[in-house]
């Protein structure tokens, strides 16, 4: 079954629990290219009916949430949108839910700092890494350890004993990254 059909079609008609959850991770101090990629990823995920899971902060996280939320609210440039109640989840490092970026629908304050990276990974069916620093690298490692697909857009490359490790699926653009992540999420749900 395709991810679109499983979620009720474009914009998603299914309740949030039944929709694919894809983590979008990357730096809070992202540059213009990474921010644009994250926005496109978030919009494409919402268009497919998926829920964006992130750390709830700025940079890549905010842009992914903004892309998803604007589409879900019906502001996709063509006046179309899914009118989804929940398009974004932010799992915050601190204890204050009001610290979430303004595009987070559900803010989960943890008070556990960077340890929340593991919660982001566990809450998602697949992960898309856009750029990022060491926090992003930890999320990539945790996702790979958990057997989840990691799709990369201008992010870390892995090597072992000087040989490139192909564990991160490199995508050429946001559209491909979302397609790969949704296919992986569907495979996980089919085998659950």
LINLINLIN-V864939 format. One record per residue. NEAR is the number of other C-alpha atoms within 8 Angstrom. D_FIRST is the distance of its C-alpha to the first C-alpha in Angstrom with 2 decimals. Layout:
near=(NEAR & NEAR)
d_first=(D_FIRST & D_FIRST)
This chain:
near=(5 & 7 & 11 & 11 & 8 & 9 & 16 & 11 & 11 & 10 & 14 & 16 & 10 & 8 & 6 & 8 & 5 & 7 & 13 & 15 & 13 & 17 & 15 & 16 & 15 & 15 & 14 & 9 & 7 & 12 & 7 & 6 & 6 & 12 & 13 & 9 & 12 & 16 & 15 & 12 & 14 & 16 & 15 & 13 & 14 & 19 & 15 & 13 & 17 & 14 & 15 & 17 & 15 & 14 & 13 & 14 & 13 & 10 & 13 & 18 & 17 & 14 & 14 & 17 & 15 & 12 & 16 & 18 & 14 & 12 & 16 & 16 & 10 & 11 & 11 & 9 & 5 & 5 & 7 & 9 & 13 & 15 & 9 & 10 & 6 & 9 & 15 & 15 & 15 & 15 & 15 & 19 & 13 & 11 & 9 & 8 & 10 & 5 & 8 & 11 & 9 & 5 & 9 & 14 & 10 & 8 & 13 & 9 & 11 & 11 & 9 & 9 & 9 & 7 & 8 & 13 & 11 & 9 & 9 & 14 & 13 & 9 & 9 & 12 & 13 & 16 & 17 & 15 & 15 & 16 & 14 & 14 & 8 & 6 & 11 & 13 & 10 & 9 & 13 & 11 & 8 & 10 & 15 & 11 & 7 & 7 & 6 & 11 & 12 & 15 & 14 & 15 & 15 & 7 & 9 & 8 & 7 & 9 & 8 & 7 & 4 & 5 & 6 & 8 & 9 & 6 & 7 & 11 & 9 & 8 & 10 & 7 & 8 & 13 & 9 & 9 & 16 & 12 & 8 & 9 & 15 & 12 & 10 & 12 & 13 & 12 & 8 & 9 & 7 & 6 & 5 & 4)
d_first=(0.00 & 3.79 & 6.62 & 8.34 & 6.58 & 6.47 & 10.03 & 11.32 & 11.69 & 14.53 & 16.80 & 14.67 & 15.63 & 14.52 & 17.25 & 17.72 & 17.00 & 13.38 & 12.80 & 12.60 & 16.27 & 17.59 & 21.29 & 23.38 & 26.68 & 29.86 & 33.49 & 35.17 & 37.72 & 35.32 & 36.76 & 35.92 & 33.46 & 31.46 & 31.58 & 30.31 & 27.42 & 26.54 & 26.75 & 24.38 & 21.87 & 22.16 & 21.86 & 18.75 & 17.08 & 18.20 & 17.18 & 13.51 & 14.14 & 14.74 & 17.94 & 20.58 & 22.50 & 25.87 & 29.49 & 30.48 & 33.37 & 34.39 & 33.67 & 30.12 & 29.03 & 30.66 & 29.38 & 25.71 & 26.29 & 28.26 & 25.61 & 22.95 & 25.50 & 26.94 & 23.67 & 22.85 & 26.39 & 26.02 & 28.16 & 26.13 & 28.99 & 27.84 & 28.15 & 24.44 & 22.60 & 20.23 & 23.08 & 21.36 & 23.74 & 22.55 & 21.41 & 23.53 & 24.85 & 27.99 & 29.18 & 32.84 & 35.42 & 38.22 & 39.04 & 39.02 & 35.92 & 37.85 & 37.70 & 34.10 & 33.65 & 33.70 & 29.99 & 28.78 & 27.51 & 27.77 & 30.46 & 30.86 & 34.33 & 34.79 & 38.32 & 37.47 & 37.65 & 35.66 & 34.51 & 31.89 & 30.03 & 28.72 & 27.43 & 25.56 & 23.85 & 23.11 & 21.66 & 19.05 & 15.85 & 17.09 & 20.33 & 21.68 & 25.44 & 27.53 & 31.08 & 32.63 & 35.48 & 35.93 & 33.92 & 30.88 & 31.74 & 31.79 & 28.30 & 27.07 & 28.90 & 27.64 & 23.97 & 24.56 & 26.49 & 23.64 & 21.28 & 19.28 & 18.52 & 21.28 & 21.20 & 24.71 & 26.36 & 30.08 & 30.10 & 31.57 & 31.74 & 32.24 & 34.79 & 36.09 & 39.57 & 39.65 & 36.52 & 33.44 & 30.57 & 27.17 & 25.34 & 24.65 & 22.28 & 24.40 & 22.87 & 25.13 & 24.26 & 22.38 & 19.66 & 18.91 & 19.24 & 16.64 & 14.13 & 14.89 & 14.93 & 11.57 & 10.01 & 12.32 & 11.58 & 7.88 & 9.49 & 12.12 & 10.28 & 8.58 & 12.26 & 14.01)
